[in-house]
């Protein structure tokens, strides 16, 4: 077995687990904000996953209809993107409305770190780390189709996933701040904008995935950079100048 491939999986998976908690620790230390909001964000993200059975049901129904490749591809990208935007931003709304009473930027940043961080940990990191360990210790325990897919993929592919998680976490923090701004400014455009942006990014990423990983990563990178810059400017104006 290729030891390098297994090591890359372990390295990527470990960082996808460590970085979110490292970010939470940094926010706790520098902003003196409670870990409670990190874990609220984590719980609300996990609660938003109740959309998965609905996604699976719709996907199965669409695949049996014979709509044609183009329409089927669009629906399979559009529906999960829509539910991701509605359920995740809805989870943020519920958290800010009923749990997080202090709508300070510190709380929003820590909530976003938890929301995006737990996605990195449980949706990607744990799985990638487990695959890496199995590749090194007992590759024959993996189902043959999964093992064949791993061996036929570039050894650096887990690093692409790690890069994507960094962009996705930045985006999740930005979306958390957008929904927070709805409560701070009483302006519904922030809430609608968060849902629309989330749906758009997910849809474009899923719709372009069949052309390779470059296009999805490009859209995530561009939006994440924009959101990251916006959040940093707000942090400078409201927190770092205090």
C-alpha positions in Angstrom: 0.0 0.0 0.0 1.1 3.5 -0.8 2.2 4.9 2.6 2.3 8.4 1.3 -1.3 8.3 0.3 -2.4 7.1 3.7 -0.2 9.8 5.4 -1.8 12.5 3.3 -5.3 11.3 4.3 -4.3 11.3 8.0 -2.6 14.7 7.8 -5.6 16.3 6.0 -8.2 14.7 8.3 -6.3 15.6 11.4 -6.1 19.3 10.4 -9.8 19.3 9.4 -10.5 18.4 13.1 -7.8 20.5 14.8 -8.3 23.8 12.9 -11.9 24.4 14.0 -11.1 24.0 17.6 -7.9 26.0 17.2 -10.0 28.8 15.7 -12.4 28.6 18.7 -9.5 28.7 21.1 -8.1 31.8 19.4 -11.5 33.6 19.5 -11.9 32.7 23.1 -8.5 34.0 24.0 -8.5 37.2 21.9 -12.1 38.2 22.1 -12.9 36.8 25.5 -16.1 35.2 24.2 -17.7 32.1 25.7 -17.2 28.6 24.2 -20.9 28.1 24.7 -21.6 29.9 21.4 -19.2 27.6 19.5 -21.1 24.6 20.7 -24.5 26.2 20.0 -23.3 26.7 16.4 -22.2 23.1 16.3 -25.5 21.8 17.6 -27.5 24.0 15.2 -25.5 22.8 12.2 -26.1 19.2 13.2 -29.8 20.0 13.7 -29.9 21.4 10.1 -28.9 18.0 8.8 -32.5 16.8 9.2 -32.8 17.9 5.5 -30.7 14.9 4.4 -33.6 12.4 4.2 -35.6 14.9 2.2 -32.7 15.4 -0.2 -32.4 11.6 -0.6 -36.1 11.2 -1.2 -36.1 13.9 -3.9 -32.9 12.7 -5.5 -34.3 9.1 -5.7 -37.6 10.4 -7.2 -35.8 12.5 -9.8 -33.5 9.7 -10.9 -36.5 7.5 -11.8 -38.3 10.2 -13.9 -36.1 10.1 -17.0 -35.9 13.9 -17.3 -32.7 13.8 -19.3 -29.1 14.3 -18.2 -29.1 18.1 -18.2 -32.4 18.7 -16.3 -31.6 15.8 -13.9 -28.2 17.3 -13.1 -29.7 20.8 -12.5 -32.4 19.4 -10.2 -29.9 17.3 -8.3 -27.8 20.4 -7.7 -30.6 22.8 -7.1 -32.7 21.0 -4.5 -29.9 20.2 -2.0 -28.5 23.7 -2.4 -32.0 25.1 -1.6 -32.4 23.0 1.5 -28.9 23.8 2.7 -29.6 27.5 2.4 -33.0 27.3 4.0 -32.2 24.9 6.8 -28.8 26.2 7.8 -29.7 29.9 7.7 -32.9 28.9 9.4 -30.9 27.2 12.2 -28.8 30.4 12.5 -32.0 32.5 12.8 -33.4 30.2 15.5 -30.1 30.3 17.4 -30.0 34.2 17.4 -33.7 34.5 18.1 -34.1 32.1 21.0 -30.6 31.1 22.4 -28.1 33.9 21.8 -29.6 36.9 23.4 -26.5 39.1 23.1 -26.2 39.9 19.4 -22.6 41.1 19.6 -20.1 40.5 16.8 -18.0 38.4 19.2 -20.9 36.0 19.7 -21.6 35.8 16.0 -18.0 35.0 15.2 -17.8 32.2 17.8 -21.2 30.8 16.6 -19.9 30.8 13.0 -16.7 29.0 14.0 -18.8 26.3 15.7 -21.3 26.0 12.8 -18.6 25.7 10.1 -16.2 23.9 12.4 -18.4 21.0 13.2 -19.1 20.6 9.5 -15.4 20.3 9.0 -15.0 17.8 11.9 -17.8 15.4 11.4 -18.7 15.7 7.7 -15.2 15.6 6.4 -12.4 15.3 9.0 -13.4 12.2 10.9 -14.1 10.3 7.7 -10.9 11.3 6.0 -8.8 10.5 9.1 -10.5 7.1 9.4 -9.8 6.3 5.8 -6.1 7.3 6.2 -5.7 5.0 9.2 -7.4 2.1 7.4 -5.2 2.7 4.4 -2.1 2.3 6.5 -3.2 -0.4 8.9 -5.8 -2.6 7.1 -6.7 -1.5 3.6 -8.4 -4.8 2.8 -11.1 -3.8 5.3 -12.3 -1.1 3.0 -15.1 -2.0 0.5 -13.5 -2.7 -2.9 -15.2 0.1 -4.8 -14.1 2.7 -2.2 -10.5 1.3 -2.2 -10.4 1.3 -6.0 -11.7 4.9 -6.1 -9.0 6.1 -3.6 -6.2 4.4 -5.4 -7.3 5.8 -8.8 -7.5 9.3 -7.4 -4.5 11.7 -7.1 -2.7 11.3 -3.8 -3.0 15.0 -3.2 -6.8 15.0 -3.4 -7.3 15.1 0.5 -5.3 18.3 0.5 -7.9 19.8 -1.9 -10.5 18.8 0.6 -8.6 20.5 3.4 -8.3 23.7 1.3 -12.1 23.5 0.6 -12.8 23.2 4.3 -10.8 26.4 5.0 -12.9 28.3 2.4 -16.1 26.7 3.6 -15.4 27.7 7.2 -14.7 31.2 6.2 -18.0 31.3 4.3 -19.9 29.8 7.2 -18.6 32.5 9.5 -19.5 35.2 7.1 -23.0 33.8 6.7 -23.4 33.7 10.5 -22.5 37.3 10.7 -24.9 38.2 7.9 -27.8 36.6 9.8 -26.6 38.3 12.9 -26.8 41.6 11.1 -30.5 41.0 10.4 -31.1 41.1 14.2 -28.7 44.0 14.8 -30.0 46.2 12.0 -33.6 44.9 11.7 -33.0 44.7 7.9 -34.4 41.6 6.3 -32.1 41.9 3.3 -29.3 40.4 5.4 -31.3 37.3 6.1 -32.6 36.9 2.6 -29.1 37.6 1.3 -27.6 34.9 3.5 -30.0 32.3 2.2 -29.6 33.4 -1.4 -25.8 33.4 -1.2 -25.7 30.0 0.5 -28.0 28.5 -2.2 -26.0 30.1 -5.0 -22.6 28.9 -3.8 -23.8 25.4 -3.2 -25.6 25.2 -6.6 -22.7 26.5 -8.6 -20.3 24.2 -6.8 -22.5 21.1 -7.3 -23.4 22.0 -10.9 -19.8 22.4 -12.0 -18.5 19.4 -10.1 -18.8 17.1 -13.1 -16.1 19.2 -14.9 -13.6 18.6 -12.1 -12.7 20.0 -8.7 -11.2 23.3 -10.0 -14.4 25.1 -10.7 -16.2 24.3 -7.4 -13.1 25.3 -5.5 -12.8 28.5 -7.5 -16.3 29.7 -6.7 -15.8 28.8 -3.0 -12.5 30.6 -2.9 -13.8 33.8 -4.5 -16.9 34.1 -2.2 -14.9 33.1 0.9 -12.3 35.8 0.2 -15.0 38.4 -0.2 -16.8 37.3 3.0 -13.6 37.0 4.9 -12.6 40.5 4.0 -16.1 41.8 5.0 -15.9 40.1 8.4 -12.4 41.3 9.1 -13.4 44.9 8.3 -16.3 44.6 10.7 -14.0 43.1 13.4 -11.5 46.0 12.9 -14.3 48.6 13.2 -16.2 47.1 16.1 -13.8 45.0 18.2 -10.1 45.7 17.4 -10.5 49.5 17.9 -12.0 49.1 21.3 
